């Protein structure tokens, strides 16, 4: 799902420490920096989330055990 980032999204995702990047997903292979399902990871790993940009949520995201 593609979502346009606005200031409200930035504020709310920061407030709840929203995890959505591949690096936080249980299906992400850290050693090889790839998805164990074979999905492309680049669209799901934005360096910066700022208003006016798009982020892509993965349909198979499963929160791994690495959340702070």
VEXDREN-2710 file (C-alpha; in Angstrom, 1 decimal):
% VEXDREN-2710
k/r/px/py/pz
1/UNK/0.0/0.0/0.0
2/UNK/1.4/3.4/-1.0
3/UNK/0.9/6.2/1.4
4/UNK/1.6/9.9/0.9
5/UNK/3.4/11.2/4.0
6/UNK/2.1/14.4/5.5
7/UNK/3.0/16.2/8.7
8/UNK/0.3/14.4/10.6
9/UNK/1.7/11.0/9.6
10/UNK/5.2/12.1/10.7
11/UNK/3.9/13.3/14.1
12/UNK/1.8/10.3/14.8
13/UNK/4.2/7.7/13.6
14/UNK/6.9/9.3/15.7
15/UNK/4.7/9.4/18.7
16/UNK/3.9/5.7/18.6
17/UNK/7.3/4.6/17.2
18/UNK/5.7/3.1/14.1
19/UNK/7.7/0.2/12.6
20/UNK/7.1/-0.5/9.0
21/UNK/10.5/-0.9/7.3
22/UNK/12.0/-4.2/6.2
23/UNK/14.7/-3.9/8.8
24/UNK/11.9/-4.3/11.5
25/UNK/10.2/-7.2/9.8
26/UNK/10.5/-10.9/10.9
27/UNK/10.8/-11.9/7.2
28/UNK/13.9/-9.7/6.6
29/UNK/17.2/-11.5/6.3
30/UNK/19.7/-9.0/7.9
31/UNK/22.8/-10.9/6.8
32/UNK/21.8/-10.6/3.1
33/UNK/19.6/-7.5/3.3
34/UNK/16.8/-9.2/1.5
35/UNK/13.2/-10.4/2.1
36/UNK/12.8/-14.1/2.8
37/UNK/9.7/-14.0/0.6
38/UNK/11.6/-12.5/-2.3
39/UNK/9.9/-9.1/-2.3
40/UNK/12.0/-6.1/-3.4
41/UNK/13.1/-4.2/-0.3
42/UNK/14.1/-0.8/-1.7
43/UNK/10.5/0.6/-1.7
44/UNK/10.0/-0.4/1.9
45/UNK/13.3/1.0/3.3
46/UNK/13.1/4.8/2.9
47/UNK/16.1/6.6/4.4
48/UNK/13.9/9.5/5.5
49/UNK/10.2/9.8/6.0
50/UNK/9.2/13.4/5.4
51/UNK/6.1/15.2/4.2
52/UNK/5.6/15.1/0.5
53/UNK/7.2/11.7/0.0
54/UNK/5.5/8.3/-0.4
55/UNK/6.1/5.2/1.7
56/UNK/5.2/1.7/0.8
57/UNK/3.7/-0.7/3.4
58/UNK/4.4/-4.4/2.7
59/UNK/1.4/-6.7/2.8
60/UNK/3.4/-9.4/4.6
61/UNK/5.0/-7.2/7.3
62/UNK/5.4/-9.1/10.6
63/UNK/7.0/-7.2/13.5
64/UNK/10.2/-8.9/14.4
65/UNK/11.8/-9.0/17.8
66/UNK/14.1/-6.0/17.2
67/UNK/11.8/-3.2/18.2
68/UNK/13.3/-0.8/20.8
END
